[in-house]
């Protein structure tokens, strides 16, 4: 069979072009809907899975954020706290910019502090600092202690923070006690097996 090539166009270039088109089609078809520019919250700008809401004079978060975003820029706004549970649904969120906001460090900042501490990329939050109250101004939020926050809480929120901290301590103690109980039980079982072995050996010796 005679192969007919297009004049002036290398066959290798045609094959490479077809491969690139196929890859682009597959990548585009598997891109999560949440990353679409059509779903970009106002007044933010979106590029693929990156959402830029920086320098928008935002006093609160946008009502809807793409669930599949990987980057979120909230720096240089007028945010004072983040509502509890806000970031928990964003499983793909890797990069978060929170610096240059007037964060008010009381009980209402406890969720954000906890979320930053548990984040694998916590180094990015070293520039996120308190603006108020005055005694905590300039402090890195991630390094604050619970008792420092509770000093500026209303009574109800203060109790809530202490209860949360108490629950954490109770969980740690409970798990430690459980591990110790298992280890002691395992030790007693080994001793029991040794005693049974010695008893059987004694019975078999004439």
Beta strands, then each sheet from edge to edge (+ up, - down):
strand 1: 45-47
strand 2: 50-52
strand 3: 71-73
strand 4: 95-97
strand 5: 103-104
strand 6: 130-132
sheet 1: 1+ 2- 3- 4-
sheet 2: 5+ 6+
end
